[in-house]
Amino acid sequence: MTFKAKTLLLSLFSMAAMTAQAEFTTFPDGSKVPAWFNDVKPVEINGFGKQYVITDYGVVNDSTCIQTEAIQQVIDRAAESGGGTVVIPEGTYLTGSLFFKPGTHLHLLKGARLKGSDAITNYKIIKTRLEGQTIDYFAALVNADGCDGFTISGEGTIDGNGHRFYDEFWLRRKVNRKCTNLEALRPRMVYISNSKDVTVNGIRMVNSGFWTNHLYNCERIKYINVTILAPTDGYPKGPSTDAIDLDVCNDVLVSGCYMNVNDDGVCLKGGKGTYVDTIPGNGRVCNVIVDRCTFGKTNAGVTFGSEAWDCSNVIMKDCKFEGTYHVLLFKMRPDTPQQYRNVFIDGATGTVRNAVEVQTWTQFFDKVARDPMPPSGVDNVTFVNGHLECTRDFYRDRKTDDYTLTNFTFKDIWAVDPSGAFNPGNIENCVIENVTLNGKAY
C-alpha cells in the first residue's frame, strides 16, 4: 500500500476515533483518573445568575473607541450584585486590560469580538507571574485571580490585535538579538491565577500579543472545543504566542481544541533556575490530558518547557498533527534540576517535523554553584499507535551528562523518517515493539 493511500485510511480512522472522547481510567503512574476528566459538557450560563449584556450599560459597538472603563464597570456591577455573566453581544468592542472578580463569568455571543488595544499603555502594570518568576509586568487582556468556577464561553472571539506588538518584537530583535520576551512589552490574552474549576469553552482566540492563555497555580482546568490562532507564516509571525501555558497547575483537560500558533501548543511550566525547587511560587504540573486536539504549525503538541522542572502524568490521546514541529518535546536546561516522568502518547497521526525530541535548552542560561546539584531526567515515556509522516526524525535527542533518559517504550508505530537515523541508544531500558520506519521493522 502506498504512503498516500495508507495515510488516507489512517486519516479516516483518526476522524472516526476522534468523534467521541475516550474513557480515561488511569494515569501513567497507575493512579485513578477522576470522573471529572470524562465530562466535556458545554458551559451552561443559565446557572450563573443574572446576565449582564454590556450594551445595556452604556458600552457601544465601536471598533475604534477604547471602552475599558465602561466594560470594567459592568464586571464590577455583576460582582457587587453577587455574581453573574458578562455577555458580549454581536459587534466589536475595543478594550485594555479587564479584571474579572469572584462569581463573574465571560460569555461571547456569535459574532461578538472582544478586541484588545494595540497600545501597551492600555494595560495596567500589576504584580504577576511570568517566565518562572513573580514580577511587575503588564496585565493580560482578560484577567481572573482567585475566581473559583470562572468560565469563558460562547461562539464569539477574543482578538488580541497583536500585529503591532509582533512588529515591535522583531524590530527589537534586529537591534538586540538577545532581546527577551519581557523587554518587548506586550500583553498576554488571558491570565487566570489562583483559581479552581476553570472552564474555557467554544470560543475563538486569535492574534494574542504574547502568550495566549497563561494559567498559574490553578486546579481542575478544562479547555473544550476552543480554537486558538496566531500568525505562523509570512511577516510578522506572532512570537511566543503559546496556545495554553500551564504554570504550577494540576488536573487539566484540553479536549477537542485546534491550535495554530507561532510557539508551543500545550506547554508545561513551573519555574527555572539552579535552586528552582527552593523558591516560593514555583511548583509542579501533573495530571494533564490532551484529548482529540488538532495542532497546526505549532512547535509541539505538548512541550515540557524551558520554565518547567517537575512534571508528571501527562496523556495525549487521539491527536492530529498538520505540519507541527513535534508531537512531544522535552526542553532540558543544564542550569535547572528537572524531573519529567509518566508520559503516555496514544494515537498520534499526521505530519510533523520530529515526533519526539529531547532538546538541550541553553537560551538565557544562568547556572550557579550548587553542590550537590539535584539530578535531572526523563523517565517512563510510552508512545503507542503512532501513524506519522516525519519530515526530519521520528526520534532525536541531544544527550548530555546533565540528565538521564530511562524507560521509554515505542510500540505499534508506523512512520516515515527521512533521516533514517532512529537511534535510541542514549535511553536506558528502551522497549521497541512493532515499530516500522520507512518500511523497515525495528
Backbone torsions as a table, in degrees:
resi	resn	phi	psi	omega
1	MET	NA	134.1	179.5
2	THR	-68.9	160.0	178.2
3	PHE	-61.0	-41.1	-177.5
4	LYS	-62.5	-43.9	-179.9
5	ALA	-65.9	-43.1	-179.4
6	LYS	-66.0	-38.3	178.7
7	THR	-62.9	-39.2	178.5
8	LEU	-62.4	-46.0	178.7
9	LEU	-62.0	-42.6	179.6
10	LEU	-64.4	-37.9	178.7
11	SER	-63.6	-43.6	178.0
12	LEU	-63.6	-41.4	177.2
13	PHE	-61.5	-42.7	-179.1
14	SER	-62.7	-43.3	-179.4
15	MET	-62.2	-39.2	178.6
16	ALA	-66.7	-41.5	-178.3
17	ALA	-66.0	-29.7	-174.2
18	MET	-87.4	2.3	-179.7
19	THR	-75.2	-21.8	-179.6
20	ALA	-135.1	144.2	179.6
21	GLN	-72.4	140.7	173.9
22	ALA	-69.0	157.5	174.6
23	GLU	-89.0	114.3	-179.7
24	PHE	-91.8	126.4	-175.5
25	THR	-117.1	-40.0	-177.6
26	THR	-135.8	147.0	172.1
27	PHE	-82.7	166.2	-178.0
28	PRO	-58.5	-24.8	178.2
29	ASP	-85.1	3.0	178.5
30	GLY	93.9	-8.2	-180.0
31	SER	-73.6	156.6	-175.0
32	LYS	-76.9	136.9	173.5
33	VAL	-81.6	121.4	178.5
34	PRO	-59.6	149.5	-179.7
35	ALA	-58.3	-26.9	178.5
36	TRP	-49.2	-36.4	-177.0
37	PHE	-67.7	-21.6	-175.5
38	ASN	-97.3	13.3	178.6
39	ASP	-110.5	109.0	-179.0
40	VAL	-117.9	29.7	176.9
41	LYS	-62.0	143.6	178.7
42	PRO	-67.3	158.3	177.0
43	VAL	-65.2	135.0	177.4
44	GLU	-115.6	103.1	-172.0
45	ILE	-75.0	-13.2	-178.4
46	ASN	-64.7	-17.2	179.0
47	GLY	-91.1	4.9	-174.5
48	PHE	-101.9	11.5	179.6
49	GLY	91.0	-155.7	-174.7
50	LYS	-62.5	144.7	176.3
51	GLN	-104.3	124.5	-176.3
52	TYR	-105.8	95.7	178.3
53	VAL	-76.1	120.9	-167.8
54	ILE	-62.0	-29.6	-179.2
55	THR	-72.7	-11.5	174.3
56	ASP	-79.4	-7.3	-174.7
57	TYR	-125.6	31.2	171.8
58	GLY	94.2	-3.8	176.5
59	VAL	-80.7	135.9	-176.3
60	VAL	-115.6	153.7	176.9
61	ASN	-75.4	97.4	-176.1
62	ASP	-154.8	113.6	-176.3
63	SER	-79.7	-1.0	-176.7
64	THR	-111.3	-9.3	-172.7
65	CYS	-109.8	122.8	177.1
66	ILE	-70.7	124.1	-175.5
67	GLN	-125.2	35.4	-176.6
68	THR	-57.0	-50.9	-175.5
69	GLU	-63.3	-42.0	-178.2
70	ALA	-65.8	-40.9	178.6
71	ILE	-69.7	-40.2	178.5
72	GLN	-61.8	-35.5	178.3
73	GLN	-63.3	-34.3	177.1
74	VAL	-67.5	-43.4	177.3
75	ILE	-59.5	-46.3	-178.6
76	ASP	-64.3	-39.1	178.4
77	ARG	-61.1	-44.8	179.3
78	ALA	-61.5	-43.8	-179.4
79	ALA	-63.9	-43.5	-178.0
80	GLU	-68.4	-21.3	-179.0
81	SER	-96.3	11.9	176.7
82	GLY	99.2	5.6	177.2
83	GLY	108.6	171.7	-179.4
84	GLY	152.9	-174.2	-176.0
85	THR	-110.2	126.2	173.9
86	VAL	-86.0	118.1	-173.3
87	VAL	-106.5	127.6	175.1
88	ILE	-98.8	113.1	-178.3
89	PRO	-81.8	-179.6	178.5
90	GLU	-56.0	137.6	-178.2
91	GLY	129.2	-179.5	-179.2
92	THR	-118.8	131.1	-175.2
93	TYR	-130.1	116.1	-173.3
94	LEU	-93.1	133.8	-174.1
95	THR	-154.5	160.4	167.7
96	GLY	-95.4	-153.1	-173.5
97	SER	-66.7	133.2	178.3
98	LEU	-116.9	146.0	-175.0
99	PHE	-126.5	110.7	178.3
100	PHE	-83.8	148.7	-174.4
101	LYS	-111.8	163.0	177.3
102	PRO	-53.7	135.0	179.5
103	GLY	90.0	-7.6	179.5
104	THR	-101.6	157.3	-179.2
105	HIS	-139.2	164.4	178.1
106	LEU	-121.9	128.7	178.6
107	HIS	-133.4	131.0	-179.5
108	LEU	-115.1	117.1	179.0
109	LEU	-71.1	163.9	177.0
110	LYS	-57.2	131.4	-178.4
111	GLY	87.5	-2.3	178.6
112	ALA	-85.0	142.7	177.0
113	ARG	-137.0	110.3	172.0
114	LEU	-90.3	110.2	-168.6
115	LYS	-111.8	128.9	180.0
116	GLY	-77.9	144.6	172.4
117	SER	-63.0	147.1	176.4
118	ASP	-97.6	16.3	174.0
119	ALA	-111.3	122.1	-175.9
120	ILE	-63.3	-20.6	179.1
121	THR	-64.9	-14.3	179.1
122	ASN	-93.0	12.4	178.0
123	TYR	-120.8	125.3	-176.9
124	LYS	-67.3	147.8	171.2
125	ILE	-88.5	124.8	-177.0
126	ILE	-135.4	169.2	170.2
127	LYS	-78.7	121.5	-173.7
128	THR	-147.9	170.6	179.3
129	ARG	-101.3	129.5	179.2
130	LEU	-157.4	133.8	178.6
131	GLU	50.2	46.2	173.2
132	GLY	75.5	20.8	180.0
133	GLN	-151.2	160.4	176.0
134	THR	-101.3	121.4	-172.3
135	ILE	-144.5	169.7	167.9
136	ASP	-84.5	121.7	-178.4
137	TYR	-155.9	177.4	-177.2
138	PHE	-73.8	137.2	174.8
139	ALA	-65.3	162.9	174.3
140	ALA	-77.5	176.2	173.1
141	LEU	-65.2	-49.8	177.5
142	VAL	-115.2	122.6	-177.5
143	ASN	-124.6	141.0	175.0
144	ALA	-146.7	116.8	-180.0
145	ASP	-121.9	131.1	-179.1
146	GLY	63.1	36.6	-175.7
147	CYS	-113.5	76.0	177.6
148	ASP	-60.0	136.3	179.9
149	GLY	79.6	9.7	-177.0
150	PHE	-64.3	138.0	177.7
151	THR	-132.0	147.1	167.0
152	ILE	-123.6	125.6	-172.8
153	SER	-148.9	172.6	174.7
154	GLY	120.0	-172.1	-179.3
155	GLU	-109.7	5.3	-179.0
156	GLY	-87.7	-168.0	-171.2
157	THR	-128.7	136.4	164.3
158	ILE	-101.3	122.6	-173.7
159	ASP	-115.3	113.7	180.0
160	GLY	-73.3	-14.9	175.1
161	ASN	54.3	46.7	-164.8
162	GLY	-88.1	2.1	-169.0
163	HIS	-62.6	-37.5	177.2
164	ARG	-66.4	-35.1	176.7
165	PHE	-66.9	-37.3	177.3
166	TYR	-63.2	-46.1	179.4
167	ASP	-56.6	-46.5	-177.8
168	GLU	-63.0	-41.6	-179.4
169	PHE	-60.0	-49.5	-176.4
170	TRP	-68.6	-32.0	174.4
171	LEU	-65.6	-41.6	176.9
172	ARG	-61.5	-39.7	179.5
173	ARG	-64.8	-30.1	176.3
174	LYS	-68.2	-35.8	179.8
175	VAL	-79.5	-40.3	-177.7
176	ASN	-136.8	101.9	-176.3
177	ARG	-63.3	-18.5	179.7
178	LYS	-97.3	12.3	178.1
179	CYS	-56.5	130.3	-180.0
180	THR	-92.0	168.0	176.5
181	ASN	-56.8	-40.8	-175.0
182	LEU	-68.1	-25.0	-179.5
183	GLU	-79.0	-13.4	-175.1
184	ALA	-84.3	-14.9	173.7
185	LEU	57.9	76.9	-180.0
186	ARG	-148.0	151.4	-173.9
187	PRO	-92.6	148.3	166.0
188	ARG	-73.9	166.8	177.1
189	MET	-84.7	-53.0	-177.9
190	VAL	-130.5	130.1	174.4
191	TYR	-128.9	114.6	179.7
192	ILE	-119.0	126.3	-174.0
193	SER	-135.6	150.5	172.2
194	ASN	52.0	44.3	-174.9
195	SER	-133.7	152.3	177.2
196	LYS	-119.3	153.6	175.4
197	ASP	57.7	58.3	-179.7
198	VAL	-98.2	134.6	176.8
199	THR	-133.1	131.2	171.4
200	VAL	-119.3	122.3	-167.7
201	ASN	-138.6	123.3	163.7
202	GLY	86.5	-22.7	-170.0
203	ILE	-78.0	169.9	169.1
204	ARG	-105.3	140.1	178.2
205	MET	-128.9	117.5	-171.9
206	VAL	-131.7	146.7	167.2
207	ASN	58.0	44.0	176.1
208	SER	-63.2	141.9	178.8
209	GLY	-66.5	-26.9	-176.8
210	PHE	-146.9	-146.3	177.6
211	TRP	-50.9	138.6	-177.0
212	THR	-78.2	-51.9	177.5
213	ASN	-127.2	123.1	176.8
214	HIS	-124.2	116.6	178.5
215	LEU	-114.9	128.1	-176.5
216	TYR	-126.3	130.2	176.1
217	ASN	53.2	51.1	-179.8
218	CYS	-120.3	155.6	177.8
219	GLU	-131.5	145.3	179.2
220	ARG	57.3	79.4	-177.7
221	ILE	-116.0	136.1	174.6
222	LYS	-129.9	129.8	167.6
223	TYR	-115.3	112.6	-173.1
224	ILE	-121.4	119.8	174.0
225	ASN	54.6	45.8	179.3
226	VAL	-103.7	139.0	175.5
227	THR	-105.5	126.7	-175.7
228	ILE	-127.2	117.7	-172.8
229	LEU	-131.0	143.2	169.5
230	ALA	-152.1	155.6	-175.1
231	PRO	-62.2	130.5	178.1
232	THR	-121.0	-5.7	-179.5
233	ASP	-129.9	156.8	177.6
234	GLY	70.5	-159.5	180.0
235	TYR	-131.0	136.2	-2.3
236	PRO	-93.3	140.0	169.8
237	LYS	-70.2	156.8	-178.8
238	GLY	-90.1	96.5	-173.6
239	PRO	-66.9	136.4	174.3
240	SER	53.9	45.0	179.5
241	THR	-96.6	39.3	-179.6
242	ASP	-36.1	138.1	-178.4
243	ALA	-70.5	-56.7	-177.4
244	ILE	-138.1	114.9	177.7
245	ASP	-105.3	121.2	-178.5
246	LEU	-106.9	106.3	-171.4
247	ASP	-114.6	106.0	-175.9
248	VAL	55.8	56.7	-178.3
249	CYS	-126.8	145.5	-179.3
250	ASN	-133.1	146.1	-179.0
251	ASP	63.2	85.8	-174.5
252	VAL	-132.8	131.7	173.5
253	LEU	-120.5	124.6	174.1
254	VAL	-119.1	110.5	-169.2
255	SER	-133.1	131.5	173.5
256	GLY	66.7	24.8	-176.8
257	CYS	-95.4	155.7	172.6
258	TYR	-117.4	129.0	-177.7
259	MET	-131.0	125.3	174.4
260	ASN	-139.7	95.7	-175.1
261	VAL	-136.4	164.0	-176.6
262	ASN	-91.9	49.3	172.7
263	ASP	-178.5	-148.1	-171.5
264	ASP	-73.2	152.9	173.9
265	GLY	-79.1	-85.3	172.9
266	VAL	-102.4	117.3	-174.0
267	CYS	-119.6	129.3	179.4
268	LEU	-93.1	132.8	-179.0
269	LYS	-133.1	176.1	178.6
270	GLY	169.5	-4.8	179.8
271	GLY	133.8	163.7	179.0
272	LYS	-151.4	165.9	178.0
273	GLY	113.5	159.1	-173.8
274	THR	-59.5	-32.7	179.8
275	TYR	-109.0	33.4	-174.4
276	VAL	-53.9	-37.0	-174.8
277	ASP	-77.0	-6.0	-178.9
278	THR	-106.2	-4.2	-172.2
279	ILE	-94.6	121.4	177.3
280	PRO	-57.6	141.0	-179.2
281	GLY	98.8	-24.1	174.4
282	ASN	-80.8	159.6	179.6
283	GLY	-178.5	-176.4	-173.5
284	ARG	-89.8	165.6	169.7
285	VAL	-123.9	126.4	179.7
286	CYS	-149.7	159.9	178.2
287	ASN	61.6	70.0	-178.9
288	VAL	-121.0	126.2	176.3
289	ILE	-120.0	124.5	176.3
290	VAL	-113.5	112.5	-166.4
291	ASP	-126.5	127.8	173.6
292	ARG	52.8	41.9	176.6
293	CYS	-98.9	156.6	174.3
294	THR	-118.2	132.9	-178.4
295	PHE	-116.7	127.6	175.0
296	GLY	-89.2	-135.3	-177.3
297	LYS	-78.5	69.4	-177.0
298	THR	-112.5	151.9	-177.2
299	ASN	-60.3	-40.1	178.9
300	ALA	-161.7	154.4	170.3
301	GLY	-63.7	-57.3	173.9
302	VAL	-126.3	129.1	177.2
303	THR	-118.4	128.2	166.2
304	PHE	-85.2	102.5	-157.6
305	GLY	-82.1	176.1	-178.9
306	SER	-71.2	-7.6	174.6
307	GLU	-120.1	38.8	178.1
308	ALA	-124.7	156.2	-179.2
309	TRP	-150.0	-23.8	-178.8
310	ASP	-139.7	95.8	-174.1
311	CYS	-134.4	134.7	-178.6
312	SER	-153.8	164.2	177.6
313	ASN	58.5	69.3	179.5
314	VAL	-119.4	126.7	178.0
315	ILE	-118.8	132.4	169.5
316	MET	-122.0	119.2	-171.5
317	LYS	-126.5	128.3	171.6
318	ASP	54.0	48.0	178.4
319	CYS	-100.5	150.6	-177.4
320	LYS	-115.9	143.9	-175.1
321	PHE	-126.8	131.3	-175.5
322	GLU	-125.3	78.8	-178.6
323	GLY	78.7	22.7	179.0
324	THR	-72.1	150.5	180.0
325	TYR	-71.3	-41.8	-179.1
326	HIS	-142.3	149.6	162.7
327	VAL	-73.7	-49.8	-174.0
328	LEU	-139.0	129.5	-177.6
329	LEU	-132.5	128.7	173.1
330	PHE	-109.0	119.9	175.4
331	LYS	-98.7	115.2	-175.8
332	MET	-105.4	117.4	-178.5
333	ARG	-97.9	120.1	176.9
334	PRO	-65.6	-15.6	-180.0
335	ASP	-93.8	3.5	-175.4
336	THR	-135.1	128.3	173.9
337	PRO	-72.1	119.5	-174.4
338	GLN	-126.0	136.2	174.5
339	GLN	-129.1	111.3	178.0
340	TYR	-114.6	128.8	-174.1
341	ARG	-154.7	159.4	173.4
342	ASN	61.3	71.8	-178.5
343	VAL	-122.5	133.1	-177.4
344	PHE	-132.7	117.6	179.7
345	ILE	-114.3	124.6	-175.3
346	ASP	-137.6	121.9	171.3
347	GLY	83.5	33.3	177.5
348	ALA	-78.9	129.0	-179.8
349	THR	-134.3	155.1	174.0
350	GLY	119.8	-152.1	-174.5
351	THR	-118.7	129.4	178.8
352	VAL	-139.2	162.5	171.6
353	ARG	-73.2	-58.7	175.4
354	ASN	-128.1	140.2	178.6
355	ALA	-75.6	-56.7	-179.7
356	VAL	-128.5	130.5	177.3
357	GLU	-137.2	136.5	169.4
358	VAL	-108.4	115.4	-167.6
359	GLN	-120.0	127.5	172.9
360	THR	-74.8	124.8	-171.6
361	TRP	-114.2	114.3	-176.9
362	THR	-120.7	9.6	177.9
363	GLN	-64.8	132.9	-179.0
364	PHE	54.0	43.6	-178.6
365	PHE	-68.1	135.7	-178.7
366	ASP	-151.2	70.6	-179.7
367	LYS	-86.3	133.6	176.0
368	VAL	-118.9	171.0	-176.2
369	ALA	-68.9	132.6	171.9
370	ARG	-151.8	122.6	-175.2
371	ASP	-133.9	112.3	2.4
372	PRO	-86.5	151.6	174.5
373	MET	-80.7	123.0	177.4
374	PRO	-56.1	147.4	-176.4
375	PRO	-71.1	156.1	174.6
376	SER	-121.0	148.9	177.0
377	GLY	-179.0	165.8	174.6
378	VAL	-118.1	127.7	-173.4
379	ASP	-139.3	142.1	174.3
380	ASN	61.8	69.3	176.7
381	VAL	-113.9	125.2	179.7
382	THR	-122.5	129.4	179.7
383	PHE	-126.8	114.0	-177.3
384	VAL	-129.4	157.1	173.4
385	ASN	56.0	44.9	178.4
386	GLY	-93.5	138.3	178.1
387	HIS	-136.0	94.9	-165.9
388	LEU	-136.7	144.1	167.5
389	GLU	-105.1	109.7	178.9
390	CYS	-94.0	137.8	177.9
391	THR	-90.9	-10.7	174.3
392	ARG	-129.0	-83.4	-174.4
393	ASP	-127.3	146.3	168.4
394	PHE	-73.2	-47.1	177.8
395	TYR	-136.2	137.1	173.7
396	ARG	-148.3	147.3	172.7
397	ASP	-142.5	160.4	176.6
398	ARG	-125.0	67.0	-171.6
399	LYS	-62.6	134.0	172.5
400	THR	-127.6	176.0	178.7
401	ASP	-75.6	-1.4	-177.2
402	ASP	-79.8	-14.4	-178.5
403	TYR	-154.0	162.7	178.4
404	THR	-113.4	154.9	174.6
405	LEU	-123.8	118.5	-174.0
406	THR	-138.4	144.7	169.6
407	ASN	59.8	61.8	172.8
408	PHE	-100.7	145.1	174.1
409	THR	-129.7	128.6	172.3
410	PHE	-118.9	118.8	-173.3
411	LYS	-142.6	138.4	176.5
412	ASP	55.0	59.2	-176.7
413	ILE	-124.5	134.8	172.0
414	TRP	-124.8	126.7	-176.8
415	ALA	-154.0	153.7	166.7
416	VAL	-92.4	131.8	-176.6
417	ASP	-136.2	89.0	-172.9
418	PRO	-57.3	-31.4	-177.5
419	SER	-70.3	-26.9	-176.7
420	GLY	59.5	28.4	-172.4
421	ALA	-116.3	33.6	179.8
422	PHE	-63.7	112.0	-177.1
423	ASN	-143.1	96.6	178.3
424	PRO	-88.3	24.8	-173.4
425	GLY	-63.2	-20.8	179.1
426	ASN	-84.0	-3.8	-179.5
427	ILE	-94.3	127.3	174.9
428	GLU	-84.7	120.4	-178.2
429	ASN	68.0	73.0	177.7
430	CYS	-109.1	122.3	179.0
431	VAL	-99.7	126.3	178.7
432	ILE	-123.8	119.4	-175.2
433	GLU	-140.0	121.0	177.9
434	ASN	57.2	51.8	177.5
435	VAL	-110.0	126.9	178.8
436	THR	-123.8	118.7	178.2
437	LEU	-121.0	123.1	-177.7
438	ASN	54.8	34.5	179.2
439	GLY	81.9	-3.0	-179.3
440	LYS	-99.8	129.3	-179.2
441	ALA	-84.0	139.6	176.9
442	TYR	-118.0	NA	NA
